């Protein structure tokens, strides 16, 4: 805030000096006009010299030196009006740059402003307001209408409606069923509901998002460093043209005019403005990119390596079919199996419970449950003895012979027995995400030339799941180390991007040029190995991220090339005497404003999603 006030004060002083000087000059008081222009220039020149000294102390050199030279030369050769115009141009440029960055920052801070500070917890039949850090897994929380969900959890009420648009870009409210996952940071737009916390606040999705947003602007992008090197070259060209103009014409005013035209102070700053605007725009679409370097790297990706489970597929088993072998219906078999599976944390058991809840089935509480890890469960459901598990386990429990049911590669069979008789089978599988072929086509449209699958699954499973996707390569049975080796091998084809779940894929995510974590379920949002986190559990958002990254990089490059090109043309015109110092200053101001405004176009990139 203090720096903004100083910039504003310097701009106002420069404007006051320029305006007062013009008024005095028109009234015939040339001497007082010169003093007014000096008074407007000196604060800007002093601030500029201080900033240059600080930059040199950090080992950085930029075009601010040209601005200081132009103001000093104009004052030294009596072109005080030109110096005053340059002072307004410089201070106005820094003010405009601050405004542009502030606009981008406000877009990014939209996420941070939603951080809840407390939660309402059920305890001993009463409600208590507690600090967010005191929420523990298993706590039952009340989420009132309009409240932001404070931590990740599962819905304990029958239904709930939440708005997750600030996190994922999804415009429509999301309907949650009992047991459904509620993502921290979403807003309750329906009636109040209860939820069970599954993670403490520090490990929840929203906390991971906040950490990433806070770190997003710390590192400088390669393009920003490249712009600094261009600034050095531009400084050399400026001095060469100015010296040649003076030497060949004998008129030092031409050299002053060249220096004045070559004062694109905000020009190089257009690069970080465009890139940070791209970060903000990507976050709007549920793609959180860890800073400008990652965004610029994302724009250059040519090879994509995909994990299978949780990336190409949903990562959670789903019921493919239910077979009835006794007198029960499909619904009754699912109800009994899900009721018993409530006692297990196994992923398949939890998937069966979720499937029953999605159908609105009321699940009784099991009793007398015995779990055989990795095999199945035995227990009582409404006075019936129910067994759920692998076909061999269930057959052994009831004294029957296992049928050896034939399954597709990658499918799992869950047998259900009731009161000593085989009642039915549930076939579970982790199917391909809907529309995956179209999604991969879209990624190729955004510049991805090669797509490879890397999975720890068996080859026959991977081939069955990915049939018809048109992949360029498939590597099955991969260990974490094998995925790292694959990333390194694929670099021969171009920069490599790896997409995984952010847990067992962490080494490969870190080894890739860009690592992308599927973070909608919370854990991956905090994965330090990833450069990009997809907040919504949909890989099609990766296409949006690619489009925004490429668009922002193109705008940044365009701003630099066009801005410097126009400045060089203006310098040449000034060297031949076609522009006076005052005219040159006004021309450069127009160029600088146009370039900064062009950089802000990155906030309006609309990807095809």
N, C-alpha and C positions, 0 to 999 in steps of 0.2 A: 504494500500500500504506500509506503514511504517513497519508494522508487517511482511509482506512478505520479505522486504529487510533485516530485522534483521535475519529472519530464513535462508535466503540465505547466509548471511555473516557468520553465525555460522556454517552452513554446509561447506562452502568453507574453513574456518579456520580449522575445524575438518579434512577435507580431506587433506589439506596442511600439517597439523601436522602428520597425519598418513603416508602420502607419503614420507615426508622428513625424518621421523624417520626410515622408512623401508630402504631408500637409505643409511642413515648414518649407520644403523645396518649392512647392507650388506658390507659396506666399512670398517667395523671393528671399528667404533667409537661408541661403546655402550653407553658411557656416554652422548654424544651429542644426540644420538637417543632417550634416555630416556627424555631428556629435550624437544625435539621436540614433543614427544608424550604428555608430560605434557602440553605444549603450545597449543596443539590441543584440549585437554580434558577440560581445565579450563573454556574457554568461554561457552562451552555447559553445563558444570556442573553448572556454575553460573546462566545461563539463566533458567536452570531446577529448581534450588533451589528457584529462584524468582517466577517462575510459581507455584511451590508447595505452597509457602507462600500465594500467592493470592488465590489459590484454597481453602486452609484451612480457609482463612478469609471469604470465601463464604460458608463455611460449607461443602465443597466437598472434597472427597478423591478418588484418582485414582491410576493407576499403574505407574504414574510418580515417585512415591516414590521408587518403585523397581529399576527404572533406576538410580535414584540418589544413592541408596544403592550399586548397582552393580559397578558404576563408582568409588565411594568412596572406596569400599572394594578392588577393583582391584588396585587402586593407593596405598592404605595402605599396601597391601601385595606384592608390587613390580611387579604386572602384568600390567605394563604400556601399553604394546601393546594391551592387552585385553581391557583396559580402553579406548584406542584410537579407537578401533573398535566399542565399545559400543557408544562412542561419535558420530562417523559417523553414526551408526545405528539410534541413537535417533534423531539427527538433520536431517538425511535423511528421517526418518519416519514422523516427523512433516512437513517437506517440501512436502513429497508425499501426506500427508493428506490435506495440503493446496491446492496442485495442484488438488486433487480429488474434494474437495469442490468447487474450482474455476471452474472446468469443469461443475459441476452441476449448479453452480450459473449462468454461461454463458447460459446454456440451459433455465433457468428460466427468465433471463434478456432479452431473445429474445422478450418476450412480451413487456417489459418496453421500449425497444429501439425504438419501433414503435409509441410511444405517440406523436401525432401531437401537435405543439405549437401554431398554428394559423389556421384561416379559411378564405375563400374567400366568401364575402357576396355581393349579389345584393342589391344595394340601390340607388334609384333615377336615374335609368337607367345607373348606373356605377357599377364597381366592386371595392371593398375595402378589403384590408387585415386587419383582426382584430384579437386581442388576443382570444384564445379559450374561456376564461371565459366570453367574451362579447357576445357569441352566445346565442340567446334567442329562445324559442319555436316560430315557425312561420316564422323565418328568412329563406330566400331562399339562399342556398349556392351553389357555383360552385365547383364540385369535378373533378379536372383535371385527365388525365391519369397518373397513378403512385401515386396519392395522397392517403393518408390514410383517410378514412371517419372519421371526427372529433367528431361528435355527432350522437346519434340515430336520425333517420328521415325516411321520406317516399319519394320515387322517384317521382320527378316532371317532368322528361323527359319520353319519350316513353319507352325506355329500358336502361338497364345498366348492366355491367358485373363486378362482384367483386370477389376477391380472399379472402376467409375467413379462409384459411388453418392455419394461425397463431393462430386463435382463436378456431377453431372447429376441426382441423385435416382433414377437407374435402379437398381432393386434387384438385378436378375439380372446375373451376370458376362457380359462381352462377349467373344465369340470372334473373334480376329483371324487373318486369313490372311496368308501371305507378301506383303509389299508394302502391307498395310493400315496405316492411320494409328494410331499410338499417342499418346494425348494425355497430356502431362505432368500429374502429379497423380493419375493412376490407379494402382491397386495390382495387382501381379502375384499372382494367386491360383492360378496353375497352375505347371507346371514352368518352370524358368529358360529364358529366351529371349534371343536377340540382337536388337538393333535398330540402325538407322542414324539418327544424329541429323540432323534437317533444319533445326533452328534452334538458335542459342545459347540459353542459359538465360534471358537477359534478354528475349528476344523470344518465348519460348514461352508457351503458354496459361496455365500455372500462375503464371508471373511476373506476367502481366497480371491474373490473379485476385487475387493477393496485393496488388498495388498498389491495386486497386479496393476491397478489403476494408479496407485501412489508411486509405483516404480516406472510407469510407462514413459515418463519424459526425462529420465535421468541420463540415459546414454545418448551419445550423438551418433547419427546415422553415417554410414560411409559416404553417402551423397553430400551430407553437410561438410564432412572433412574435404571432399573433392571440391566443393564450392570455395572453401578456404584457399585451396591451391589455385583455383581459378582467380581468386581475388589477388593473389600475389602476381600472377601473370598479367592480370588487368592493370595492376599498379605499374608494372614495368612498361606496358604498352602506353599507358597514359603519360608517363614521364618522357618517353621517347617522342611521342607526337607533340607534346607541349614544347620540348626542347627544340625539335626540328622546326616547329612553327615560329618560334622566337628567332632562331638562328637564320632561317631563310628569309623572313620578312623584316627582321630588325625591330619588330613591334612586340614588346612584352605583354601587351593587352591580349594578343592572340593566345599566348601561353596561358594567361589567366582564364580566358574563355574556355580553353580546352580543359583545364582543371575543374572549372565550374560544371561543365557538362558531364565530366567523369566523376560525379559524386553520387553514385547509386547506393547510398548507405543501406536502405531497406532491401535492396535487390537480393543480396545473398541470403538475407533473412527470410526470403520467400520460401527457401527450401525447408527449414524446420516448420514454418507455418503450414505448408502443404502436407508434410508428412504427419504432423500431429493432428491436423484436420482429418487425415485418413484414418488415424487411430480412433478418433472420436466417431467417425462414420461407421467403421467396422464394428465398434462396440454396440452401436444402435442395432445392428443386425445379429447380435449375439456372438460376435467373433472378437475375443479379447486378445489383442496383440501386445506382447511385452516390449513396447518401445519402438522408436523409429528404426533402429537397426534391423529388428525383426521384420518390420513392415517392408523395408526396402529389399531384404533378402527374400521375403515371400513373393515379391513381384518378379523375381528372377527364376523361380522354380521351373524345372523341366521334367523331373522324374518324381513320381509319387509311389511310395511303398505303403501298402495298407495292411494292417492286422485284420484278421477275420472276425474273431469273437468280440462283439461290442462295437465293431466299426462297420464292416460289411453286413454283419448280422446284429440283432438287437442285444445279444449277450445274455438274454434271460430265456430259459426254456419256455416253450409254449405248447399247449395241447394241440396236437395235429388231428387225433381221432380218439374216440372212445368206443370200445367193443364190449357189448354185454354178453356174458356167458351164463348168467342165471336169470332169476326172475326180476332183478332190479332194472330200472330205466337208466339211461345215460346220466340224467340229472341226479338220481339217487346215488349212483356210483361216485360221481364227482363230489357230491355233498359229504358222503361218508369218508372218502379219501382225504378231502380238504379238512374236515373236522379233526381227524387224527393227526394230519400233518401240521396242525397248528402248534404241536408240541416239538417240532423240529426246526432247526435253523438251516438245514440243507437247502441249497439253491433250488433243487427240483421240488422239494416239499413246499418251499415258499412260493414257487411258481404255480403250483396246484391250488394253494390257498388263494392267491391273487386271482386266478381264473374263476374260482367259485364266487369270490366277492364281486368280481366284475359282472357276474350273472345275477347278482342280488340274492344269493342263497344265504339263508340264516344258518350259521355253523354252531352246533352245540359244543359245549366244552368237553374235551375227552377226559377220561379218568383211567387210572391204573396203567399208564403208558410206560412201555419199556422200549427204548431205542437201541437198535443194534447198528452202531456206526458204520456207514457205508453200505448197509444192507436193507434196513427198513425199520418199521415200527409195529408194535402190537399194543392194542388198548381197547377200552370199552367206549362205545358211542351209543347212548340211549339203550342200554341193556344188551347191545349187540357186540360180539367180539369181532373187531375189525383188524385186519392185517394189511399193511401197505408196504411195498418195496419191490425189489427186483424179482423177476419171475421165479428164479431158482430158490430164493429165500422164502417167498410166500408158499411155493409148492412144498418145500421141506417142512414148513410150519403146520401145514394141513395134511401132510402125509400123502401128497399126490406127486405125480411125475411132471416135471417141467415140460412144457410143450415145445420149447425151442422155436418160438415165433420168429419168422424172417422179418428183418427190418432193413430200411434204407440206411446207407452209410450215414453215421452221425446221429441217428435217432436213438432214443432211450425208451424202453418199455417199463411201465410201472404197473405191477399187478395188484389187484384188490381182492381180498377174500373176506367173506362175511359168514360168521358162525360156522367155520370149518369148511366152507365150500367156495371155490373160485367164482367171484362175481363178475369180474371184467378186467379189461386192460386199458390203460391210458398210454397213448404213444406221444412222447414228448420230443421236440426238436427245436433247434435254434435257427429259425428260417432267415432267409435273406431279407434285408430291409426293402420295403416297397419302393418301386421306382429306381432301383439301384443302377440299372442299365442307362436310364436317362441322366442320372446324376453324374455317372462317369463320362458320358458324352459331353455334358456341360463343362466338366473339368478340363476335358481336352480342348474345348472351345476357348477356355481361358488360358491356354498356352501349355498345358501339360502334355508332353509328347509320349511319355512312357508310364504305364501303370502296372505295378507288380504286387502280387499278394505274398505276404510272409506270415505263416501261421505255424503254431506248434501242433496242430491237428494232423491226422493221417492224410495222405495225398488223396485217397478216394473220397474222403469226406469233403476236402477242400474243392476237388474237381466237381463233385455233385452240387455243392452250394453255389459255385461261381460259374456254372455252365451257362453260356450265352452272353457273358459279360464282355467278352473280347479283351481279356487281360493280355498284356504283353509278356508276362512271366508269372510263374507260380512256384513258390518254395515252401514245401511242407516239412513237418517234423522239426521245426526250427527252435533252437534254444535261444535264450537272450543273447548269448555270445554270437550265435549264428546270424541273428538279425543284424547285429553290429557289423559283422563281416559282409553281409549283403549290402548294407548301406554304403560301405566303403567301395565295394565292387561296382555298384551302380553309378558311382560318381564319374565313371568314365563316360557316361551318357549325358551328364550335365548336373547342375545343382539338384540335390535330393531332398525331398520332403517326406517325413515319416509320420503316419497317423496311427495312433494306438490309444490304449485306455489309460496311459499314464502311470501304470503300476508295474506289471512285468515287462512292459515295453520301454521302461525308463532308460536303459542303456542305449537302445537304438534311437530314442527320441533325442538324447543328448548328442549322439554321434552324427545325426543328420544335420544338414545345413539349416533346416527348419523342422522342429518337432512340434506336432499338433496333438493335443490331448482332447479326448472326448470327455468334457467336464460337467455334463449336466447333472450327474449324480453326486457331485460334491468333492470326492477325493482328488480327482484330476485337476480341479481348479487351483489347487495348491501345489501341483507337481512342479518342482523347480526345473525338472529336465525339459519341460515343454516351452517353446517360444510362443505358441498360439494355443488358446483354449477355446473350444466350441462350447458356449454356455448352454445352447439348446442341443439336445441329444439327436441331432440330425446332421449327417455328413454333407448334405447339400449346401449347408451354410459355408462350407469350405470354399465353394465356388464364389459366393458373395465376398469372402475375404480376399480371394485371389483378384477378383475384379476391382475391388476397392484399392488394394495394394498397387496394382498395375496402374490404375487411374491416378492415384495420388503421386506415384513416382513420375508418371508422364507429365502431370501438371507442374511438379517441382522442376523437372528438367526443362520444360517449356518456358517457365518463368525465368530461369537463369539464361538460357540461350537467347530468347527474344529480348530480355532486358539488356544484356551485355551487347547484343548486336545493335540495338537501337542507340545505345550509348556510344559505341564506336563510330557509328555513322554521324552522330551529333558532334563528336570530337573532331572528325575529319572536316565537317562543315565549319566548325569554329576555327580550325587551323588555317583554312583558306579565307577567313575573315567574313564568312557568311552569317555568323552568329556573334552578337555582342555578349559580354559576360552576363548581363541581366537576362537576355533572351535565352542563353544557354541554361541558366539556372531554372527558368520557368519550364523549359523543355524537359529537363531532367526530372523535375518534380512530377510532371505528367507521367513520365515513364515509370517512376517509382510507385506512384499510386496505382497505376494500371497493373503492375506486376504483383503487388500485394493483394489487390482485389482478385486477380486471377488465381493466386494461390488458395484463396478461400473457396474457390469452386469445388475443392475436394470435399467440402462439407455437404455438397449436393449430389455426389456420385450415387446413382441408382443402379445397383447390380441386378442382373437377371436371376431371381431366386424363385 
